[in-house]
Amino acid sequence: MNVKVFLKFNRNDPSAYLCLQYWLELFQKYDTTIICDLYDTVTQTMPAKLSKAIHGYKVKIINTDYQQFIVPYFKSKKQKMASANYEAFRLKESSDLIWIIDADDTMFLSTDYEGLRGRLKKAEQYLISNKLDGFSLDFYREYNDTWTFGVACFNSNLNWNKVKSVTADNIEHYNLPMNIDSMFDVLKRKNQLRLESFVFPGYAFQHLINNFRKLNVGVYFWSGAAKGKPARLWDTPLHPEVIEIV
């Protein structure tokens, strides 16, 4: 099975480079591309910090082509996010699956890379076996019941024309924010895309830009179900649709 990885990287601070190096290490055995718009990869020299961060890793770096996927009702920042995700699908080439990672503000808080790689492989197999279009690490649904990008695996054959068909009215109908995640969530709710969410029980995860005050500095930890009790995100029961990958 041919799996490609796309690491989205567009923040320029110390924590961002730590996150990037983490994902490069975790996915070092994969065909990996960094989608980065901090500099023009054709006309400008790679920034020294980025050059240092990727040293020793076999990786390609590209810019986003913002003309390939335009959502007229998105604000500029959300449009850029949407275009970066589309770039991965546009460059999927001969892959069977692709991972799209927000690689500048997320990471697992563990150096058990082999254990995590095993979980990634199980997530890939689950997606294939259950004929999903997308399978995403869940770190929102307990507080905001939507499907999200962030750390997500996709079938390369996902029909992007369905995504392009989503309108602002569709998103507003479900009272969702105007972003690419909501476009996918609308299609999930309408049963036009098969999207599910997963967690890796026993591993802590951090999203450095945290939207929820109830969570401690964006740190997430999932505990598996035991003795008839529900699986939990810290002390909150896990959403019942979320799949535990163990």
C-alpha positions in Angstrom: 0.0 0.0 0.0 1.4 3.4 -1.0 0.9 6.0 1.7 2.0 9.7 1.3 2.3 12.2 4.1 1.7 16.0 3.8 2.9 18.2 6.7 1.3 21.6 6.7 3.8 24.1 8.3 3.3 27.8 8.3 4.2 29.1 11.8 7.6 30.5 12.5 8.3 30.1 16.3 10.3 27.7 18.4 7.3 25.5 19.3 6.4 25.1 15.6 9.8 23.7 14.7 9.7 21.3 17.6 6.3 20.1 16.3 7.7 19.7 12.8 10.7 17.7 13.9 8.4 15.4 15.9 6.3 14.6 12.8 9.3 14.2 10.6 10.7 11.6 13.1 7.4 9.8 13.4 6.8 9.6 9.6 10.5 9.1 8.7 9.7 5.9 6.8 7.0 7.5 4.7 7.1 9.5 1.5 6.8 13.0 3.1 6.1 16.5 1.7 6.0 19.7 3.7 3.4 22.2 2.5 5.0 25.5 3.5 4.4 29.2 2.5 7.0 30.9 4.8 9.2 31.4 1.7 9.0 31.0 -2.1 10.6 27.6 -2.7 11.5 28.6 -6.3 13.0 32.1 -5.9 14.1 32.3 -2.3 16.6 30.5 -0.1 15.2 28.2 2.6 15.2 29.9 6.0 18.0 28.7 8.2 15.6 27.5 11.0 13.7 25.4 8.6 16.9 24.0 7.0 18.1 23.0 10.4 14.8 21.4 11.4 14.7 19.1 8.4 18.4 18.2 8.4 18.8 14.5 8.1 15.3 13.8 6.8 14.4 13.0 3.3 11.6 15.4 2.5 10.2 17.6 -0.2 9.0 21.2 0.4 6.4 22.9 -1.7 4.3 26.1 -1.7 0.5 26.1 -1.8 -1.1 27.0 -5.2 -3.9 29.2 -3.9 -5.6 29.3 -7.3 -6.4 25.6 -7.4 -9.2 25.6 -4.9 -11.1 28.8 -4.1 -14.0 29.0 -1.6 -15.5 32.5 -2.2 -17.4 32.7 1.1 -14.3 32.0 3.2 -12.2 34.7 4.9 -8.6 34.9 3.8 -7.1 32.8 6.7 -9.7 30.0 6.3 -9.2 30.1 2.5 -5.5 29.5 2.9 -6.1 26.6 5.2 -8.6 25.1 2.7 -6.1 25.5 -0.2 -3.3 23.8 1.8 -5.4 20.8 2.4 -6.5 20.6 -1.2 -2.9 20.8 -2.3 -2.3 17.4 -0.7 -5.1 15.8 -2.7 -3.9 17.5 -5.8 -0.5 16.0 -5.4 -1.6 12.5 -4.2 -0.2 11.0 -7.4 -0.3 7.2 -7.3 -0.9 6.9 -3.5 -3.6 4.7 -1.9 -3.8 6.8 1.3 -2.6 10.2 2.4 -2.0 11.7 5.8 -2.5 15.5 6.2 -1.0 16.8 9.4 -1.1 20.3 11.1 2.6 19.9 11.7 3.3 23.3 13.3 1.0 23.2 16.3 0.4 19.5 17.2 2.4 16.6 18.5 2.1 13.5 20.7 3.7 13.9 24.1 5.6 10.6 23.7 8.8 9.4 22.1 7.4 5.9 21.7 7.7 6.3 18.0 7.5 2.6 17.2 4.4 2.2 19.3 2.8 5.2 17.6 3.8 4.0 14.1 2.0 0.7 14.9 -1.1 2.7 15.8 -0.9 4.7 12.6 -0.7 1.5 10.6 -3.8 0.2 12.4 -5.6 3.4 11.6 -4.7 3.0 8.0 -5.9 -0.5 7.9 -9.2 0.4 9.7 -9.8 3.1 7.0 -9.3 0.6 4.2 -11.2 -2.3 5.8 -14.2 -0.1 6.6 -14.1 1.7 3.2 -13.9 5.2 4.8 -13.1 8.4 2.9 -11.4 9.9 5.9 -10.3 9.0 9.5 -9.2 11.8 11.8 -7.7 12.0 15.3 -10.4 13.3 17.6 -9.6 16.1 19.9 -12.7 18.3 19.6 -15.9 16.3 19.6 -16.5 16.3 23.3 -16.9 20.1 23.2 -17.7 20.8 19.6 -19.4 17.9 17.9 -17.8 18.3 14.4 -15.4 16.3 12.3 -12.0 18.0 11.9 -8.7 17.9 10.1 -5.5 18.2 12.2 -4.2 14.6 12.1 -6.2 12.9 9.4 -5.8 10.0 7.0 -7.7 9.9 3.7 -8.5 7.6 0.9 -6.8 9.1 -2.2 -9.9 8.4 -4.2 -12.0 10.8 -2.1 -14.3 12.7 -4.5 -13.3 16.3 -4.1 -16.1 17.5 -6.3 -18.5 16.7 -3.4 -16.5 19.0 -1.2 -16.6 21.8 -3.9 -20.4 21.4 -3.9 -20.8 22.5 -0.3 -22.3 26.0 0.0 -22.3 28.6 2.7 -26.0 27.9 3.3 -25.2 24.2 3.9 -22.7 25.2 6.6 -25.0 27.7 8.2 -27.8 25.2 8.2 -25.8 23.1 10.8 -24.6 26.3 12.6 -20.9 25.4 11.9 -17.9 27.7 11.5 -16.9 28.7 8.0 -13.9 26.5 7.3 -12.8 23.4 5.4 -13.5 21.1 8.4 -17.1 22.2 8.2 -17.4 21.4 4.5 -16.3 17.9 5.3 -18.6 17.7 8.3 -21.6 18.7 6.2 -20.9 15.9 3.8 -20.6 13.5 6.8 -23.9 14.6 8.2 -25.5 14.2 4.7 -24.0 10.7 4.3 -22.1 11.8 1.2 -18.7 11.1 2.7 -17.8 8.3 5.1 -15.8 10.0 7.8 -14.9 8.7 11.3 -12.7 9.7 14.2 -10.1 7.8 16.3 -8.0 8.1 19.3 -4.9 6.4 20.6 -5.6 5.5 24.2 -2.7 5.7 26.6 -0.9 8.5 24.6 -1.1 12.2 25.5 -1.4 14.7 22.6 -1.0 18.5 22.5 -2.6 21.1 20.3 -0.7 24.3 21.1 -3.4 26.6 20.0 -6.2 25.5 22.3 -9.8 26.7 21.7 -11.4 25.2 24.8 -10.9 26.5 28.3 -12.0 23.2 29.9 -8.8 21.6 28.6 -5.5 22.1 30.2 -3.3 24.1 27.8 -4.5 22.1 24.9 -3.3 18.7 26.3 -5.4 15.7 25.6 -5.2 12.2 27.1 -7.5 9.3 26.3 -8.0 6.4 28.6 -9.5 3.2 27.3 -12.8 1.6 28.5 -12.4 -0.6 31.5 -14.8 -2.6 33.8 -17.8 -1.4 31.8 -16.9 2.3 32.1 -16.9 4.5 29.0 -13.6 5.5 27.4 -12.7 9.0 28.5 -10.9 12.2 27.4 -9.4 13.1 30.7 -12.5 13.1 32.9 -15.0 13.5 30.1 -16.7 10.5 28.4 -15.4 10.0 24.9 -17.9 10.6 22.1 -19.6 7.2 21.4 -18.7 7.3 17.7 -15.0 7.7 18.3 -12.9 4.5 17.5 -10.2 3.5 19.9 -7.1 2.3 18.1 -5.0 0.1 20.5 
